[in-house]
Amino acid sequence: MPWPRSLSVRLALMFALVSLLLLGSIGFYLYQSLTREIAWRDDQMLMGRLERMEVLLEDGESVAALRRRPQLYANMLGNRESLLWILDAQGQALIEVNPANLSAPNLPESKDVRLGDYPGSPRARLAWQSVEQEGKRLTMVAGKLLYERDQMLADYRFTLGMALGVGALLASLLGWAVSRRGLRPVRRLARRAKAIDVQHLNLRLESDSDVEELRLLSSALNQMLVRLEEGFAQLSRFSEDLAHEMRTPLNNLLGHTQQVLRQERPTEDYQYLLASHIEEYERLSRMINSMLFLARTESPSATMTKENIDIAQLVEQLCEYFEGMAEEDDRALVNQASGTLRANSDLLRRALANLLANALRYGREGTSIRIASDVIDDHVAIRVHNEGEPIESVDQARIFERFYRCDPARTGAGDSGGLGLAIVRSIAQWHGGSISVESRTSGTTFVLSLPKDRGKMPEKDI
């Protein structure tokens, strides 16, 4: 059976269940205690009757009188539930007080008082003892019918059941009322949360309750709203930047094409137009490929393979690749990296290539670019340093965002469309690392920090 959706009703049912278990346990304990107490008192009463019967047996005249007038002892017992037998050695009743007309019990001889239940039906409790009387073996039996005890216990059980039912009902009603009042701050919090939508992400949940759990919940939700607001703002900026980046090459293509088609032109002009279109198409292709790469690296379902990488060897390969670009500006690539790292070689090569391309693009002519590495705790920090104009602090905070450029005017054929550093950040985060920038008048250093060994993590393929 499914639980009700209302938390108040659930709490009320839980209150009722707990109360039922608690009251039931107490009632069961009281019932058992009462049963044992009544049984003990009945046994003590029967043992006392045996003692009085033994005294009477010592008086022969009293025994003779009882045999002539057994009703006399029945009146002495005082109720119709009491039983009495004095049996001879053959089991014949010499004296009998038996309002229920029970057959004389066949009991084993015992010099000590023994207790037991009457064999068969109806229910009765017996106490017996064997004694010597004028050289004869006699057995004294005192008993009591248990009708009254059973009836009293049945009434007590019924009363307990009624008490349990009423207690569970009252507990559920009181629990519902208490839970409704106790959850009032939660309902107020829910009404405030309902007012927050995409247009009002700046609103926050202010809990006026003194309940510690609700304050913690409000704080956690407010932190989530801050992250959502930042995410929506970043998404909005991304959409605007993407539209701007796509519009520029498309406008170039459209404008050039319209201008050429206004009049008949030589074949060379059309060839030049197609060549310029190819440049714009290549720029769009690089942008789209970068966007697809970012989408894959940020997807939780994407996986990648890892291997042990010689950092110095990888950096040397990249230096050889960028050597021609560096010589055009009289630049030098200095490889000071060392050590090994467990990572995806293709992703790490792309991240370092983006950092080197960025250093070549913004570094000062005639200076060197140094690539070094060192181990900090269990991370390997790869540093790419170039000498150039320092990056403003406001730009440092956004430099790893998509399509963000410190100098929008500086674009060229090898421009990444503002996605190069964003790709580096995604690669670093995918490896469980980070990327940071340190920029001073002496130069700018990008620090790519990756875990040295993530062998315990599940290996992935991308």
Protein Blocks (a to p, Z undefined) as FASTA:
>chain_A
ZZdfblklmmmmmmmmmmmmmmmmmmmmmmmmmmmmmmmmmmmmmmmmmmmmmmmmmmmk
lmmmmmmmmmlmmmmnopakbccddddfkopafbdcdfkopacddddddfbdcddddehj
dddddddddddeehiacdddddddfklmmmmmmmmmmmmmmmmmmmmmmmmmmmmmmmmm
mmmmmmmmmmmmmmpcfklmmbccddfbfbfklmmmmmmmmmmmmmmmmmmmmmmmmmmm
mmmmmmmmmmmmmmmmmmmmmpccdfklmmmmmmmmmmmmmmmmmmmmmmmmmmmmmpmk
bccddddddfklmmmmmmmmmmmmmmmnopacddfbecdddddfklmmmmmmmmmmmmmm
mmcehiacddddddehjaccdddddddddddfklmmmmmpghiafblmlgcfklghhpmm
mmmmmmmmmnopacdddddfkbccddddddfblklpccddZZ
